[in-house]
Amino acid sequence: MLAYRASKAGENGLMVALNELYVKDSPTAVTTRGGEAAPKLHRVVSVHPGFVATGLGLETATGDFKDAASYAAVKPSWGAISVEDGTDTLLWTVAAADGIVKSGGFYYQRTLHSM
């Protein structure tokens, strides 16, 4: 779990850096090697879908699982949510109207958890 948690921390750090460099309201000036202004993005966010019932993790799972589908099928009994519910916040952040989702934010279940 240490490597997984470190990768998530790195992802969030990357999101913060991209927000500072490329979002249109950022005071940081970014230029390309040619001196032209880099394109400004609308928003940059990080989304945590939660514990989702997928086959991810099968290679390290203990138990009698034949394949990824059988592993994913048992995950709801461990508290996992459906793939559809797991993608809800991601799609919401993409489709939300201006001002609803804050650029540079970390979202879980449509809720801002940090900036």
C-alpha positions in Angstrom: 0.0 0.0 0.0 2.9 2.4 0.5 3.7 2.6 -3.2 0.0 3.0 -4.0 -0.4 5.8 -1.5 2.8 7.5 -2.8 1.5 7.4 -6.3 -1.7 9.1 -5.3 0.2 11.8 -3.4 2.3 12.3 -6.6 -0.8 12.5 -8.7 -2.3 15.2 -6.4 1.0 17.1 -6.5 1.0 17.0 -10.2 -2.6 18.3 -10.3 -1.7 21.2 -8.1 1.4 22.0 -10.3 -0.7 21.8 -13.5 -3.3 24.1 -11.9 -0.7 26.7 -11.0 0.9 26.6 -14.4 -1.9 26.2 -16.9 -5.3 27.3 -15.6 -6.4 30.6 -17.0 -6.9 32.4 -13.6 -3.4 31.5 -12.4 -1.0 34.4 -11.8 1.9 32.1 -12.9 3.2 33.0 -16.3 4.0 30.0 -18.5 5.7 30.2 -21.8 6.9 27.6 -24.2 10.5 27.3 -25.4 9.6 29.6 -28.4 8.4 32.3 -26.0 4.7 31.9 -26.8 2.2 31.7 -24.1 1.2 28.1 -23.2 -2.5 27.3 -23.7 -4.6 28.0 -20.7 -6.9 25.2 -19.3 -10.4 25.6 -18.0 -9.7 23.7 -14.8 -7.6 20.9 -13.3 -8.9 18.7 -10.6 -8.1 15.4 -8.9 -10.9 12.8 -8.4 -10.9 9.9 -6.0 -13.6 7.4 -7.1 -13.5 5.4 -3.9 -13.2 1.6 -3.6 -14.6 0.4 -6.9 -15.7 -3.2 -7.7 -13.2 -3.9 -10.5 -10.7 -6.7 -11.1 -7.8 -4.4 -10.1 -5.7 -6.0 -7.4 -6.4 -9.6 -8.5 -2.6 -10.3 -8.9 -2.1 -9.7 -5.2 -5.4 -10.9 -3.8 -5.6 -13.8 -1.5 -8.5 -16.2 -1.9 -9.9 -18.5 -4.5 -10.6 -16.2 -7.5 -10.6 -17.7 -11.0 -10.4 -14.4 -12.8 -10.9 -10.6 -12.6 -14.7 -10.9 -12.9 -15.0 -13.3 -9.9 -12.7 -10.9 -7.9 -14.8 -7.9 -8.8 -18.0 -9.7 -7.9 -17.0 -10.2 -4.3 -15.8 -6.6 -3.8 -19.3 -5.2 -3.1 -19.5 -7.4 0.0 -16.3 -5.6 1.2 -17.9 -2.2 0.7 -16.9 -1.5 -2.9 -19.2 0.7 -5.1 -20.2 0.0 -8.7 -18.1 1.2 -11.6 -20.9 3.5 -12.5 -21.0 5.1 -9.1 -17.2 5.3 -9.2 -17.2 7.3 -12.4 -19.9 9.7 -11.2 -17.7 12.3 -9.6 -15.2 12.2 -12.5 -17.9 12.8 -15.1 -19.5 15.5 -12.8 -16.2 17.4 -12.6 -15.9 17.4 -16.4 -19.5 18.4 -17.1 -20.1 20.9 -14.2 -20.9 24.5 -15.1 -18.3 27.2 -14.4 -17.9 28.0 -10.8 -19.2 24.7 -9.5 -15.9 22.8 -9.5 -12.9 24.6 -8.2 -9.7 24.2 -10.2 -7.0 22.8 -8.0 -9.4 20.8 -5.9 -9.5 17.2 -4.8 -12.9 15.7 -5.1 -14.5 12.6 -3.6 -18.2 11.8 -4.1 -18.8 15.3 -5.6 -17.4 16.9 -2.5 -14.3 19.2 -2.4 -11.9 17.7 0.1 -8.9 20.0 -0.3 -7.3 22.7 -2.4 
